[in-house]
Amino acid sequence: MSKSLNIALLGNPNTGKTSVFNRLTGLSQKVGNYPGITVEKKEGVCKLNRTTKAHIIDLPGTYSLNASSMDESVVIELLLNKNSKDFPDVAVVVTDVENLKRNLLLFTQVKDLGIPTLLVINMSDQMKQKGISIDIPLLEEKLDTNIALISTRENKGLALLKELLVNYRQLSTDPTIALESIDQAYFDNLKKTFPNQQVYKLWLVITQDVNFAKIDRNRVSDATNFKTQSEPHLKRMQQKETVKRYQFINNILKEALVIDRESATDLRSRLDRILIHKFWGYVIFFVILMTIFQSIFDWSSIPQDFIDSTFASLSERVKSTLPEGVFTSLLAEGIIPGLGGIVIFIPQIAFLFFFISILEETGYMSRVVFLMDRGLRRFGLNGKSVIPLISGTACAIPAVMATRNIENWKERLITILVTPFTTCSARLPVYAILIALVIPEGSFIGLNYQGLMLMFLYLVGFGMALLSAWILSKTLNIQSKSYFVVEMPNYKLPLLKNVGITVWEKTRSFVAEAGKIILAISILLWVMASYGPGKNFEEAEQIVTANHTELEGEALSNKVNAYRLEHSYIGILGKSIEPVITPLGYDWKIGIALISSFAAREVFVGTLATIYSVESDAEETIKNRMASEVRSDGKPLFNLPSGISLMLFYAFAMQCMSTLAIVKKETNSWKWPMIQLFGMSILAYVIAFSTYQILA
């Protein structure tokens, strides 16, 4: 009979906890949010042996059970709530060999909750390099638990870890320290009042300054009456508890851990002197960015061309093989081109996530955070603002959520408001197709023009975020002061499995979420483009034939389709906004794409793909069709002035309703998302207008 275990993975940040999670679950994982809050929830499934399956939750990184953030409160809430479906049968605390002393504080706290707790010591492959040796049997005896010494990089020790998890019932649940030694009278009174409750659980409920949404308090709720003690006294008792735990840990590690500093190599400090140097650190970061953007264009061109031509051929094949009718037209002119407009950018998006994952895996991203903190403070941002701004290159939604780590409200609010200026992956499809259309191929001192343009767009977005932050810091009347602390993880070679899983999960999520929106909008656009009111639409063929007697064959057919599209419902909508967007260098078709892409920026390309497929029966790729578009004066629609204008419009406009929704949730007000929407839209219009008028 198959058994199932609930396993909670806990650990300090940068201990390799996520690597352990990835090794155990592989692709059998999913990412969501905890109900009612925006903290990420990662869970997966692992088969421990033939009869035992594990449901594993990768909890947010936490230094201790003394919560100071929403992430940490999620951890405590789960560990205190036995009624939760995710309450662990066994807790696995992941530590790393170099920071064992600090990591063990969390282990002792979790074990004292009476939960069977297993200790994992990760990064064992670095022990020789760091001059570290550990007496595992002695450490197991002193900590009264089982220990798995593993290396996720070399895939060692995971079989032992699975075996220990299967036999978790053998783990001791005895506490590591006696709380009574902190204040005998206080804890004796607590035990008398609640004889059937765990003392440490009561103590955590009393001392936490967080709102536990799901803890079954019953009699435990009355424990908060023990706050009759003054708050300073409780704080002193917490400090005494921490001291007691470190005394316990120090006494154990004196015997079980040996560090030979002379045999350790000091690569980290040598690299740090270069990578976070006041001058060379910025130069190196700039070169890395330039390399990334060059590669995104160069490496993805071959698969993109293949995808582009494949979808064009598929659309044409559907037209030629299926009987004529509404369904065939919808499939060939609506759904296939719309989906093709997003699938074509999978290579570029995958490469972007690949590079970001590499930077995070190596430990370099933390150096970037530290490096950029020096300059960000003058713009009114906390150093922690760098994390949302950098993660915004993937998506603004989780980036806005990441601002919860910023304790100061003013700095958090400013970060929320300026983060959408950072170029997200949803803008990448728009930039990619426009750059390919209007920026010539070629290079300057070995640097690809198109890659340079893409990098410029990323930098101009980041620059506008900084300028906006500076303005907001001067205008928002909120007094505040805060400090920035960041941990520098060890440098390490990226674990390819982690990189692969990250690329797969992020790309799949992007395509799945964008695909839903694009499919719905593609169908709506096809309906609006395929039907229209009045005789101009219904009698399009007769009208065009009468006015253009010189045309015949395919030329006549294309002219009829173009006339019919212009007088369809979507054409009427586009024509109505054309006077507003003409000064920007756009026509009514681009206007339709601007409106539809408010749902999601990447819909822009899919919208034009659908419109042009309805308009033309020719077997052409979306890129070729856009390149052949001409104005009434015969000049190309997508030229350098209109292309640059359109790219800058997308660089600054708030065209993502999902981001607006998450900003409303994080600020608990519609005021700030409305300021974002109108402020960014006006700014985008003014800059796009000025650019086109200057370049045209």
C-alpha positions as CSV (number, residue, x, y, z in Angstrom):
1,M,0.0,0.0,0.0
2,S,1.4,3.4,-1.0
3,K,2.1,6.0,1.7
4,S,2.4,9.7,1.3
5,L,4.5,12.1,3.5
6,N,4.3,15.8,3.9
7,I,7.9,17.2,4.0
8,A,8.7,20.8,4.7
9,L,12.1,22.1,3.4
10,L,13.5,24.9,5.5
11,G,16.7,26.8,5.6
12,N,18.5,30.2,5.6
13,P,18.8,31.9,2.2
14,N,21.7,30.7,0.1
15,T,22.1,27.3,1.7
16,G,21.1,25.5,-1.5
17,K,17.6,24.6,-0.3
18,T,16.1,25.2,-3.7
19,S,18.8,22.9,-5.2
20,V,17.8,20.2,-2.9
21,F,14.1,20.7,-3.8
22,N,15.0,20.6,-7.5
23,R,17.0,17.4,-7.1
24,L,14.2,15.7,-5.3
25,T,11.3,16.8,-7.4
26,G,12.8,17.6,-10.8
27,L,10.0,18.8,-13.1
28,S,7.3,17.4,-10.8
29,Q,6.7,20.8,-9.2
30,K,4.5,23.8,-9.4
31,V,4.7,27.4,-8.2
32,G,1.8,29.4,-6.9
33,N,1.0,31.8,-4.0
34,Y,-0.2,31.1,-0.5
35,P,-4.0,31.8,-0.4
36,G,-4.7,35.4,0.3
37,I,-1.1,36.6,0.2
38,T,1.6,37.2,-2.4
39,V,4.3,35.0,-1.0
40,E,5.4,32.4,-3.5
41,K,4.6,28.8,-2.7
42,K,6.7,26.0,-4.3
43,E,5.6,22.4,-4.0
44,G,6.5,19.2,-5.7
45,V,6.3,15.4,-5.6
46,C,9.1,12.9,-5.1
47,K,9.1,9.1,-4.9
48,L,11.2,8.0,-1.9
49,N,10.9,4.3,-2.6
50,R,8.5,1.8,-4.1
51,T,5.9,2.4,-1.5
52,T,6.4,5.9,-0.3
53,K,5.7,9.2,-2.1
54,A,6.5,12.6,-0.7
55,H,4.7,15.9,-1.1
56,I,7.5,18.5,-0.6
57,I,7.0,22.2,0.2
58,D,9.9,24.5,-0.4
59,L,9.3,27.2,2.3
60,P,10.6,30.7,1.9
61,G,14.1,31.2,3.2
62,T,14.3,32.3,6.9
63,Y,17.0,32.9,9.4
64,S,14.9,32.0,12.5
65,L,11.4,31.6,13.7
66,N,11.4,35.1,15.1
67,A,9.4,36.6,12.2
68,S,10.3,40.0,10.8
69,S,8.8,39.6,7.3
70,M,5.8,38.1,5.6
71,D,8.0,35.3,4.2
72,E,9.1,34.3,7.7
73,S,5.5,34.5,9.1
74,V,4.4,32.0,6.4
75,V,7.0,29.5,7.7
76,I,5.9,29.9,11.3
77,E,2.2,29.8,10.5
78,L,2.6,26.4,8.8
79,L,4.7,24.9,11.5
80,L,2.3,26.0,14.2
81,N,-0.9,24.9,12.4
82,K,-1.4,21.1,12.8
83,N,-4.8,21.4,11.0
84,S,-3.2,22.6,7.8
85,K,-3.2,20.0,5.0
86,D,0.5,20.9,4.4
87,F,1.5,20.5,8.0
88,P,4.8,18.5,7.8
89,D,5.2,14.9,9.0
90,V,8.9,15.7,8.9
91,A,10.9,18.9,8.6
92,V,14.1,19.0,6.7
93,V,16.4,21.9,7.7
94,V,19.0,22.5,4.9
95,T,22.4,24.0,6.0
96,D,25.7,24.6,4.3
97,V,29.1,23.6,5.5
98,E,30.6,27.1,5.7
99,N,27.8,28.7,7.8
100,L,26.8,25.7,10.0
101,K,26.8,27.7,13.2
102,R,24.3,30.3,12.0
103,N,22.2,27.7,10.2
104,L,21.8,25.5,13.2
105,L,19.8,28.2,15.1
106,L,16.8,27.5,12.9
107,F,17.3,23.8,13.3
108,T,17.1,24.0,17.1
109,Q,14.0,26.1,16.9
110,V,12.1,23.8,14.5
111,K,13.1,20.7,16.5
112,D,11.9,22.3,19.7
113,L,8.4,22.5,18.2
114,G,8.2,18.7,18.5
115,I,8.3,18.1,14.8
116,P,10.5,15.2,13.6
117,T,13.5,17.2,12.2
118,L,16.2,16.0,9.9
119,L,19.4,17.9,9.3
120,V,20.8,18.2,5.8
121,I,24.4,19.6,5.4
122,N,24.8,20.7,1.8
123,M,27.8,21.7,-0.3
124,S,29.9,18.9,1.0
125,D,32.0,19.2,-2.2
126,Q,33.4,22.4,-0.9
127,M,34.7,21.0,2.4
128,K,38.2,20.2,1.2
129,Q,38.5,23.6,-0.5
130,K,37.4,25.4,2.6
131,G,39.5,23.3,5.0
132,I,36.4,21.9,6.8
133,S,36.0,18.5,8.4
134,I,32.9,17.4,10.3
135,D,32.4,14.5,12.7
136,I,28.9,13.4,11.5
137,P,28.3,10.6,14.1
138,L,29.2,13.0,16.9
139,L,27.1,15.8,15.5
140,E,24.2,13.4,15.2
141,E,24.6,12.3,18.8
142,K,24.8,15.8,20.1
143,L,21.9,17.2,18.1
144,D,19.9,14.0,18.7
145,T,18.9,13.7,15.0
146,N,19.9,12.1,11.8
147,I,22.1,14.0,9.3
148,A,22.5,13.7,5.5
149,L,25.8,15.1,4.2
150,I,25.0,15.9,0.6
151,S,26.3,17.7,-2.5
152,T,23.5,18.7,-4.9
153,R,26.2,19.8,-7.4
154,E,27.7,16.3,-7.5
155,N,24.4,14.5,-6.8
156,K,25.8,12.8,-3.7
157,G,24.0,11.8,-0.5
158,L,20.5,12.1,-1.9
159,A,19.9,8.3,-1.7
160,L,20.7,8.5,2.0
161,L,18.4,11.5,2.4
162,K,15.5,9.6,0.9
163,E,16.2,6.6,3.2
164,L,16.3,8.9,6.3
165,L,13.0,10.5,5.2
166,V,11.3,7.1,4.9
167,N,12.4,6.2,8.4
168,Y,11.5,9.6,9.9
169,R,9.6,8.1,12.7
170,Q,12.9,7.1,14.3
171,L,13.8,10.8,14.7
172,S,13.8,12.2,18.3
173,T,11.4,15.1,19.1
174,D,13.0,16.0,22.4
175,P,13.8,19.7,22.7
176,T,17.4,21.0,22.4
177,I,17.3,23.6,25.2
178,A,15.2,24.0,28.3
179,L,13.2,27.3,28.1
180,E,12.7,27.2,31.9
181,S,16.4,28.2,32.3
182,I,15.6,31.6,30.7
183,D,13.0,32.6,33.4
184,Q,11.9,29.7,35.6
185,A,8.9,31.4,37.2
186,Y,7.5,32.7,33.9
187,F,7.6,29.3,32.1
188,D,6.5,27.3,35.2
189,N,3.4,29.5,35.3
190,L,2.9,29.1,31.5
191,K,3.0,25.3,31.8
192,K,0.5,25.3,34.7
193,T,-1.9,27.5,32.8
194,F,-1.7,25.3,29.7
195,P,-0.7,21.8,30.8
196,N,-1.6,20.1,27.5
197,Q,0.2,22.6,25.2
198,Q,3.8,22.6,24.0
199,V,5.7,25.3,25.8
200,Y,7.8,26.4,22.8
201,K,4.8,26.7,20.6
202,L,3.1,28.9,23.2
203,W,6.2,31.0,23.5
204,L,6.3,31.6,19.7
205,V,2.6,32.6,19.6
206,I,3.2,35.1,22.5
207,T,6.3,36.7,21.1
208,Q,5.5,37.0,17.3
209,D,4.4,40.4,16.0
210,V,2.6,38.8,13.0
211,N,-1.0,38.0,12.4
212,F,-1.5,34.2,12.0
213,A,-4.4,33.7,9.7
214,K,-4.9,30.0,10.1
215,I,-3.6,28.8,13.5
216,D,-6.1,26.9,15.5
217,R,-5.8,28.9,18.7
218,N,-8.7,27.5,20.8
219,R,-7.1,27.5,24.3
220,V,-3.8,28.7,22.8
221,S,-5.3,32.1,22.1
222,D,-5.4,32.8,25.8
223,A,-1.6,32.5,25.9
224,T,-1.4,36.0,24.6
225,N,-2.5,37.1,28.1
226,F,1.1,36.3,29.1
227,K,2.1,39.6,27.4
228,T,1.2,41.2,30.6
229,Q,4.9,41.2,31.0
230,S,6.4,44.4,29.6
231,E,7.4,44.3,25.9
232,P,11.1,45.1,26.8
233,H,11.1,42.2,29.2
234,L,9.8,39.8,26.5
235,K,12.5,41.1,24.1
236,R,15.2,40.4,26.7
237,M,13.8,36.9,27.2
238,Q,14.0,36.4,23.4
239,Q,17.6,37.6,23.4
240,K,18.4,35.2,26.3
241,E,16.8,32.3,24.3
242,T,19.0,33.1,21.3
243,V,22.1,33.3,23.5
244,K,21.2,29.9,25.0
245,R,20.8,28.4,21.6
246,Y,24.1,29.7,20.4
247,Q,25.8,28.4,23.6
248,F,24.3,25.0,22.8
249,I,25.5,25.1,19.2
250,N,29.0,26.4,20.0
251,N,29.6,23.7,22.6
252,I,28.7,21.0,20.0
253,L,30.7,22.5,17.1
254,K,33.8,22.9,19.3
255,E,34.0,19.1,19.2
256,A,32.3,18.2,15.9
257,L,33.6,20.9,13.5
258,V,37.2,21.6,12.5
259,I,38.2,24.4,10.1
260,D,41.8,24.5,8.9
261,R,42.1,28.1,7.7
262,E,45.6,27.5,6.3
263,S,44.4,24.9,3.8
264,A,41.4,26.9,2.7
265,T,41.6,28.9,-0.6
266,D,40.5,32.5,-0.5
267,L,39.0,32.8,-4.0
268,R,35.9,34.6,-2.8
269,S,37.7,37.6,-1.4
270,R,39.9,37.9,-4.5
271,L,36.9,37.9,-6.8
272,D,35.0,40.3,-4.7
273,R,37.8,42.8,-4.9
274,I,37.2,42.9,-8.7
275,L,33.5,42.3,-9.1
276,I,32.3,44.9,-6.5
277,H,35.1,47.4,-7.2
278,K,33.8,51.0,-7.3
279,F,34.8,51.3,-11.0
280,W,35.6,47.9,-12.5
281,G,32.5,46.4,-10.9
282,Y,30.3,48.6,-13.0
283,V,32.4,48.0,-16.1
284,I,32.2,44.2,-15.7
285,F,28.4,44.4,-15.1
286,F,28.0,46.5,-18.2
287,V,30.0,44.1,-20.3
288,I,28.0,41.1,-19.0
289,L,24.7,42.9,-19.9
290,M,26.0,43.7,-23.4
291,T,27.0,40.1,-23.9
292,I,23.6,38.9,-22.8
293,F,21.7,41.1,-25.2
294,Q,24.0,40.3,-28.1
295,S,23.5,36.6,-27.5
296,I,19.7,36.9,-27.2
297,F,19.6,38.2,-30.8
298,D,22.4,36.1,-32.3
299,W,21.5,32.7,-30.8
300,S,17.8,32.9,-31.2
301,S,17.6,34.0,-34.8
302,I,17.7,30.4,-36.3
303,P,15.0,28.9,-34.1
304,Q,12.9,32.1,-34.5
305,D,13.1,32.0,-38.3
306,F,12.1,28.3,-38.2
307,I,9.1,29.0,-35.9
308,D,8.0,32.0,-38.0
309,S,8.0,30.1,-41.3
310,T,6.4,27.0,-39.7
311,F,3.3,28.9,-38.4
312,A,2.9,30.7,-41.8
313,S,3.0,27.3,-43.6
314,L,0.6,25.8,-41.0
315,S,-1.9,28.6,-41.5
316,E,-1.7,28.2,-45.3
317,R,-2.0,24.4,-45.0
318,V,-5.1,24.7,-42.9
319,K,-6.7,27.0,-45.5
320,S,-5.9,24.6,-48.4
321,T,-6.9,21.3,-46.7
322,L,-10.0,22.2,-44.7
323,P,-13.2,23.1,-46.3
324,E,-14.0,26.9,-46.6
325,G,-16.0,28.2,-43.7
326,V,-16.1,30.2,-40.5
327,F,-14.1,27.6,-38.5
328,T,-11.3,27.3,-41.1
329,S,-11.1,31.1,-41.3
330,L,-11.0,31.4,-37.5
331,L,-8.3,28.7,-37.2
332,A,-6.1,30.0,-40.1
333,E,-6.5,33.7,-39.7
334,G,-7.1,34.1,-35.9
335,I,-5.9,31.3,-33.7
336,I,-2.7,30.1,-35.5
337,P,-1.3,33.6,-36.3
338,G,-2.1,34.8,-32.8
339,L,-0.3,31.9,-31.1
340,G,2.5,32.1,-33.6
341,G,3.0,35.7,-32.5
342,I,4.0,34.6,-29.0
343,V,5.6,31.2,-29.7
344,I,8.1,32.8,-32.0
345,F,9.7,34.6,-29.0
346,I,10.1,31.5,-26.9
347,P,13.8,31.2,-27.8
348,Q,14.6,34.8,-26.8
349,I,12.6,34.5,-23.6
350,A,14.3,31.2,-22.7
351,F,17.7,32.7,-23.3
352,L,16.9,35.7,-21.1
353,F,15.8,33.4,-18.2
354,F,18.9,31.2,-18.9
355,F,21.3,34.1,-18.3
356,I,19.4,35.5,-15.3
357,S,19.4,32.0,-13.7
358,I,23.2,31.7,-14.4
359,L,23.8,35.0,-12.6
360,E,21.8,33.9,-9.6
361,E,23.3,30.4,-9.4
362,T,26.9,31.7,-9.5
363,G,26.2,34.1,-6.6
364,Y,27.0,37.1,-8.8
365,M,23.4,38.6,-8.6
366,S,23.9,39.4,-4.9
367,R,27.1,41.3,-5.8
368,V,25.1,43.3,-8.3
369,V,22.6,44.1,-5.6
370,F,25.4,45.3,-3.3
371,L,27.2,47.2,-6.1
372,M,24.1,49.1,-7.2
373,D,23.1,50.0,-3.7
374,R,25.9,52.6,-3.6
375,G,24.2,54.6,-6.4
376,L,20.6,54.0,-5.7
377,R,20.4,55.8,-2.3
378,R,20.8,59.2,-4.0
379,F,17.6,58.4,-5.9
380,G,15.6,57.8,-2.7
381,L,15.6,54.0,-3.0
382,N,16.6,51.4,-0.5
383,G,19.4,48.9,-1.6
384,K,16.7,46.2,-1.4
385,S,14.9,48.0,-4.3
386,V,17.5,46.5,-6.6
387,I,16.0,43.1,-6.2
388,P,12.5,44.1,-7.6
389,L,14.2,46.3,-10.3
390,I,16.3,43.4,-11.5
391,S,13.6,40.7,-11.2
392,G,11.4,43.1,-13.1
393,T,13.3,42.1,-16.2
394,A,11.4,38.8,-16.0
395,C,8.0,40.2,-15.0
396,A,6.7,43.2,-13.1
397,I,4.1,41.2,-11.1
398,P,6.5,39.1,-9.0
399,A,8.9,42.1,-8.9
400,V,6.1,44.2,-7.2
401,M,5.5,41.4,-4.8
402,A,9.2,41.3,-4.0
403,T,9.0,44.8,-2.5
404,R,7.5,43.2,0.6
405,N,11.2,42.7,1.8
406,I,11.5,46.5,2.0
407,E,10.5,47.4,5.5
408,N,10.3,51.2,5.0
409,W,6.9,52.2,3.5
410,K,8.0,55.2,1.5
411,E,10.9,53.3,-0.2
412,R,8.6,50.4,-0.8
413,L,6.0,52.6,-2.4
414,I,8.5,54.3,-4.6
415,T,9.9,51.0,-5.7
416,I,6.4,49.7,-6.5
417,L,5.6,52.8,-8.6
418,V,8.9,52.8,-10.7
419,T,9.4,49.0,-11.2
420,P,7.1,48.8,-14.3
421,F,9.6,51.0,-16.1
422,T,12.1,48.1,-16.0
423,T,11.9,46.2,-19.3
424,C,10.1,42.9,-18.6
425,S,10.1,39.8,-20.8
426,A,6.6,40.7,-22.1
427,R,8.1,43.7,-23.9
428,L,10.8,41.5,-25.5
429,P,8.5,40.3,-28.3
430,V,7.6,43.8,-29.2
431,Y,11.2,45.1,-29.2
432,A,12.4,42.0,-31.0
433,I,10.1,42.3,-34.0
434,L,10.4,46.1,-34.3
435,I,14.2,46.0,-34.0
436,A,14.4,43.4,-36.7
437,L,12.2,45.6,-38.9
438,V,13.8,49.0,-38.5
439,I,17.4,48.5,-37.2
440,P,19.7,47.3,-40.0
441,E,21.9,44.2,-39.6
442,G,25.6,44.9,-39.2
443,S,28.0,45.6,-36.4
444,F,30.2,48.3,-34.9
445,I,33.6,47.3,-33.5
446,G,32.2,43.8,-33.4
447,L,28.9,44.7,-31.6
448,N,25.6,43.9,-33.4
449,Y,23.5,47.0,-34.0
450,Q,20.3,45.1,-33.1
451,G,21.8,43.9,-29.8
452,L,23.0,47.4,-29.0
453,M,19.5,48.7,-29.6
454,L,17.9,46.1,-27.3
455,M,20.4,47.0,-24.6
456,F,19.6,50.7,-25.0
457,L,15.9,50.0,-24.5
458,Y,16.7,48.1,-21.3
459,L,19.0,50.9,-20.0
460,V,16.5,53.7,-20.9
461,G,13.8,51.9,-19.0
462,F,16.0,51.5,-15.9
463,G,17.1,55.1,-16.3
464,M,13.5,56.4,-16.3
465,A,12.9,54.2,-13.2
466,L,15.7,56.0,-11.4
467,L,14.6,59.5,-12.5
468,S,11.0,58.8,-11.5
469,A,12.2,57.5,-8.1
470,W,14.2,60.7,-7.5
471,I,11.2,62.8,-8.3
472,L,8.9,60.8,-6.1
473,S,11.5,60.9,-3.2
474,K,11.4,64.7,-3.4
475,T,7.6,65.0,-3.7
476,L,6.2,62.3,-1.5
477,N,5.8,63.8,2.0
478,I,6.7,60.6,3.9
479,Q,9.6,60.8,6.5
480,S,11.6,57.7,6.7
481,K,15.0,56.2,7.4
482,S,16.2,52.6,6.8
483,Y,19.3,50.4,6.4
484,F,20.4,47.9,3.9
485,V,21.8,44.5,4.7
486,V,22.6,41.9,2.0
487,E,24.3,38.5,2.4
488,M,27.1,37.6,-0.1
489,P,26.8,33.9,-0.9
490,N,29.8,31.8,-1.9
491,Y,30.8,31.8,-5.6
492,K,29.9,28.5,-7.2
493,L,29.6,26.9,-10.6
494,P,26.0,27.0,-11.8
495,L,24.1,23.7,-11.3
496,L,22.8,23.0,-14.8
497,K,19.8,21.1,-13.5
498,N,18.7,24.2,-11.5
499,V,19.2,26.4,-14.5
500,G,17.3,24.0,-16.7
501,I,14.3,23.8,-14.3
502,T,14.2,27.6,-13.9
503,V,14.2,28.2,-17.7
504,W,11.6,25.5,-18.2
505,E,9.3,26.7,-15.4
506,K,9.6,30.4,-16.2
507,T,9.2,30.0,-20.0
508,R,6.3,27.6,-19.6
509,S,4.6,29.9,-17.2
510,F,5.1,32.9,-19.5
511,V,3.7,31.0,-22.5
512,A,0.8,29.5,-20.6
513,E,-0.3,32.8,-19.1
514,A,0.3,34.8,-22.3
515,G,-1.3,32.0,-24.4
516,K,-4.6,32.2,-22.6
517,I,-4.8,36.0,-23.1
518,I,-3.7,35.8,-26.8
519,L,-6.0,33.0,-27.7
520,A,-9.0,34.9,-26.3
521,I,-8.0,38.2,-27.9
522,S,-7.1,36.5,-31.2
523,I,-10.6,35.1,-31.4
524,L,-12.2,38.4,-30.5
525,L,-10.1,40.3,-33.0
526,W,-10.9,37.8,-35.7
527,V,-14.6,38.2,-35.1
528,M,-14.3,42.0,-35.1
529,A,-12.1,41.9,-38.3
530,S,-14.3,39.3,-40.1
531,Y,-17.6,41.1,-39.6
532,G,-18.8,44.7,-40.1
533,P,-21.9,46.9,-40.4
534,G,-23.4,48.3,-43.6
535,K,-22.9,47.9,-47.3
536,N,-19.2,49.0,-47.4
537,F,-18.4,45.7,-45.6
538,E,-21.0,43.4,-47.2
539,E,-20.4,44.7,-50.8
540,A,-16.7,45.2,-50.5
541,E,-15.9,43.0,-53.6
542,Q,-18.3,44.9,-55.9
543,I,-17.1,48.3,-54.7
544,V,-13.4,47.5,-55.1
545,T,-13.9,45.8,-58.5
546,A,-15.9,48.8,-59.8
547,N,-13.2,51.3,-58.6
548,H,-10.1,49.3,-59.6
549,T,-10.9,47.8,-62.9
550,E,-7.1,47.5,-63.7
551,L,-6.7,44.9,-60.8
552,E,-7.2,41.2,-61.2
553,G,-6.2,37.9,-59.5
554,E,-4.3,38.1,-56.2
555,A,-3.8,41.8,-56.4
556,L,-7.6,42.3,-56.6
557,S,-8.2,39.8,-53.8
558,N,-5.7,41.5,-51.5
559,K,-7.4,44.9,-52.2
560,V,-10.8,43.5,-51.4
561,N,-9.6,42.0,-48.1
562,A,-7.9,45.3,-47.2
563,Y,-11.1,47.3,-48.0
564,R,-13.3,44.8,-46.0
565,L,-10.9,45.0,-43.0
566,E,-11.0,48.8,-43.1
567,H,-14.8,48.8,-42.8
568,S,-15.1,45.9,-40.3
569,Y,-15.8,46.6,-36.6
570,I,-12.1,46.5,-35.8
571,G,-11.4,48.9,-38.7
572,I,-14.0,51.4,-37.4
573,L,-12.5,51.2,-33.9
574,G,-9.0,51.7,-35.3
575,K,-10.0,54.6,-37.6
576,S,-11.7,56.4,-34.6
577,I,-8.4,56.6,-32.7
578,E,-6.2,57.2,-35.7
579,P,-6.2,61.0,-35.4
580,V,-4.7,60.7,-31.9
581,I,-1.9,58.3,-32.9
582,T,-1.0,59.6,-36.4
583,P,1.3,62.3,-34.9
584,L,3.3,59.3,-33.4
585,G,3.8,57.7,-36.8
586,Y,1.2,55.0,-36.3
587,D,-1.8,53.9,-38.4
588,W,-5.1,52.5,-37.3
589,K,-3.9,48.9,-37.3
590,I,-1.1,49.8,-34.9
591,G,-3.8,51.6,-32.8
592,I,-5.7,48.3,-32.5
593,A,-2.6,46.6,-31.4
594,L,-2.0,49.3,-28.8
595,I,-5.5,48.9,-27.4
596,S,-5.4,45.1,-27.3
597,S,-2.0,45.0,-25.7
598,F,-3.3,46.7,-22.6
599,A,-4.3,43.1,-21.6
600,A,-0.6,42.1,-21.9
601,R,2.2,43.8,-23.9
602,E,3.2,40.8,-25.8
603,V,-0.3,40.6,-27.4
604,F,0.9,43.5,-29.7
605,V,2.6,41.1,-32.2
606,G,-0.2,38.5,-32.0
607,T,-2.7,41.3,-32.8
608,L,-0.9,42.5,-35.9
609,A,-0.4,38.8,-36.9
610,T,-4.2,38.3,-36.7
611,I,-5.1,41.5,-38.5
612,Y,-2.6,40.9,-41.4
613,S,-3.7,37.3,-41.7
614,V,-7.3,38.4,-42.2
615,E,-6.2,41.1,-44.6
616,S,-4.0,38.9,-46.8
617,D,-4.3,35.4,-48.2
618,A,-0.6,35.3,-49.1
619,E,1.7,32.8,-47.4
620,E,3.9,35.3,-45.6
621,T,5.5,35.4,-42.3
622,I,4.4,38.1,-39.8
623,K,7.8,39.8,-40.1
624,N,7.6,40.0,-43.9
625,R,4.0,41.2,-43.8
626,M,4.8,44.0,-41.4
627,A,7.8,45.0,-43.5
628,S,5.7,45.3,-46.6
629,E,3.1,47.6,-45.0
630,V,3.1,51.0,-46.6
631,R,1.5,54.4,-45.9
632,S,-0.8,56.3,-48.3
633,D,2.3,58.1,-49.7
634,G,3.9,54.7,-50.5
635,K,6.6,54.9,-47.8
636,P,7.1,51.9,-45.4
637,L,4.9,52.1,-42.3
638,F,7.6,50.6,-40.1
639,N,10.6,52.8,-40.7
640,L,13.2,54.2,-38.4
641,P,11.1,57.2,-37.0
642,S,7.9,55.2,-36.4
643,G,9.8,52.1,-35.2
644,I,11.8,54.1,-32.6
645,S,8.7,56.0,-31.5
646,L,6.8,52.7,-31.0
647,M,9.6,51.1,-29.1
648,L,9.9,54.1,-26.7
649,F,6.1,54.2,-26.3
650,Y,6.2,50.6,-25.1
651,A,9.3,51.3,-22.9
652,F,7.4,53.9,-20.9
653,A,3.7,53.0,-21.1
654,M,1.8,51.1,-18.4
655,Q,0.2,48.5,-20.7
656,C,-0.4,45.6,-18.4
657,M,-3.6,45.3,-16.4
658,S,-2.2,42.4,-14.3
659,T,0.5,44.7,-13.0
660,L,-2.1,47.4,-12.1
661,A,-4.1,44.8,-10.3
662,I,-1.1,43.6,-8.2
663,V,-0.2,47.2,-7.4
664,K,-3.7,47.8,-6.1
665,K,-3.4,44.8,-3.9
666,E,0.0,45.7,-2.5
667,T,-0.9,49.3,-1.8
668,N,-4.5,48.6,-0.8
669,S,-5.7,51.5,-2.9
670,W,-6.7,52.4,-6.5
671,K,-5.0,55.7,-6.1
672,W,-1.4,54.5,-6.9
673,P,-2.2,52.2,-9.9
674,M,-4.3,55.0,-11.4
675,I,-1.3,57.4,-11.0
676,Q,0.9,54.8,-12.7
677,L,-1.6,54.3,-15.5
678,F,-2.2,57.9,-16.4
679,G,1.3,59.2,-15.5
680,M,3.2,56.5,-17.5
681,S,0.8,56.7,-20.5
682,I,1.1,60.5,-20.8
683,L,4.9,60.2,-20.5
684,A,5.0,57.5,-23.2
685,Y,2.8,59.6,-25.5
686,V,4.9,62.7,-25.1
687,I,8.2,60.9,-25.7
688,A,6.9,58.9,-28.6
689,F,5.4,62.1,-30.2
690,S,8.7,64.1,-29.7
691,T,10.8,61.2,-31.1
692,Y,8.8,60.8,-34.3
693,Q,8.5,64.5,-35.0
694,I,12.3,64.9,-34.6
695,L,13.3,61.8,-36.6
696,A,10.6,62.0,-39.4
